[in-house]
């Protein structure tokens, strides 16, 4: 089935260019040049920092009129040795440094508060002694009761800690931290085993992503309600750990809709191609990135310290709003049978929301005026749709025959570039990709390619041949 819309990029398109975002592009380019890490991995790391720093200040208003958080959920699956930790640190170190600075200031305030609280408690104890004495003597205790109420108003308030980064924590500890300190946080792990205790309560994770209020019931302490909270989630993990986790928990997470909220990728390894040269290393653009992140964090802290604070609303330009609506409708069309998102309605239903979030984050970070432009939204569409292709590859792996067919097609293309256009079937069994050196597997892969009209099969002098002349077109 084909739709009448044509705004989504084609399946399998390359990672989109960051050219429209000079500040971000310069920082990612610089890190890629120096660290030799996969570009996608570095961009996810940078986007994590932007989301954490911005989510407390802004919301995005979709063309439907609904306001939504700009917080993201991000997942990178990459092998050991891909420099996940160092790639994450290069962009998150500014957040950690800012938090350490605020912690130092908070520790002084906290110690002062503890002393004030002890003084208050001593006075409170004496007031109630007088009330008890009056009751025993049968005289009026009104004066001291009034004094007790007034004293209660003077109770020192615990200073709020600007803690925004959490790693290995429980769901309850995360929620309580966001309730008593600041209602924004980043749950981040760059070498993560996904069995993170904060993910035990999937409904709360979904509610945080949507910006809905959360009631936390506790057995040993008073329950509380968390309102207006914003949470960025960013995990980087190894394939073996990821596969083990998905094998045990995948159906539950997919069924809850949590995985569909994630932007995911499994970048191609750069190991073996990370040669360095003797040129002088400069982190000039990283410093500019850090300066911008620090400014957003400072603004976030000021906003959160303001009683009754209200987040700024980021909207779309008229052209961008029209594009968003067209793409939303295109996605809906492609959920139908035979469409691009058939069987992945959960993923498709969250795509347009993620378009809005990514576009708003990039708009805010680059400081591009009052409204999200068509160009910024265009990138967000291309990037999130690229992530949806990765989602299919990671969570909905192809059948074995499809995988073998793709590898065989690549093999045919390589031979076509060398001037060949056909080959005996028996030669493929001897020299072809390892996955098709078994007759049954080769036959299944060839059927896939014939049905896709990539090849044809013919018989000559009693032997079967594969004609792959067409796969050379455009090469």
Number of C-alpha atoms within 10 A of each C-alpha: 9 10 12 7 13 11 16 16 15 13 11 10 12 11 14 16 11 17 11 13 18 11 19 23 18 18 24 26 18 18 23 18 14 17 18 20 24 21 19 18 26 26 21 24 27 23 22 25 25 28 28 31 29 24 27 30 23 20 25 26 20 21 18 9 9 8 16 20 28 31 32 26 22 22 22 25 23 23 18 13 12 20 21 26 15 16 24 25 18 20 27 22 14 21 21 15 12 17 18 14 11 15 16 12 13 16 13 11 15 18 13 14 16 15 12 16 17 12 13 16 16 11 14 16 11 13 18 16 13 15 19 14 13 15 12 9 9 9 10 11 17 11 11 19 15 11 15 19 10 11 16 13 8 11 14 17 11 16 17 16 20 26 20 23 19 17 18 15 14 16 19 16 13 21 24 18 20 22 18 14 17 21 22 27 26 26 21 21 22 21 17 21 17 19 14 16 15 21 16 13 12 16 14 19 18 16 14 22 23 20 20 17 14 18 13 15 12 10 6 6 7 8 11 15 12 17 15 17 23 27 28 25 22 28 25 28 22 21 16 14 15 20 16 14 14 16 10 10 14 16 12 13 15 16 12 14 18 19 22 23 22 24 24 28 23 22 17 14 14 14 14 6 9 12 9 10 8 5 6 6 10 11 13 11 18 21 14 15 24 19 13 19 25 17 14 21 26 14 16 22 18 12 17 21 13 9 7 8 12 14 17 13 17 25 21 24 16 14 13 20 19 14 19 25 15 16 20 19 14 18 23 16 19 20 19 14 11 11 15 21 21 13 14 16 16 18 22 22 18 14 24 21 20 24 25 27 26 25 26 30 28 23 20 20 21 14 12 13 10 13 16 25 20 19 14 23 26 19 21 23 26 21 23 22 25 23 21 23 19 19 21 15 14 17 15 12 12 12 9 13 21 17 15 22 25 15 18 22 20 14 14 26 21 15 18 19 13 10 11 15 17 18 16 16 21 15 11 21 17 12 10 17 17 13 17 23 16 12 13 10 16 22 14 16 23 24 17 19 19 15 10 10 12 16 20 18 16 12 11 8 5 6 10 14 18 20 19 23 18 15 20 18 9 5 8
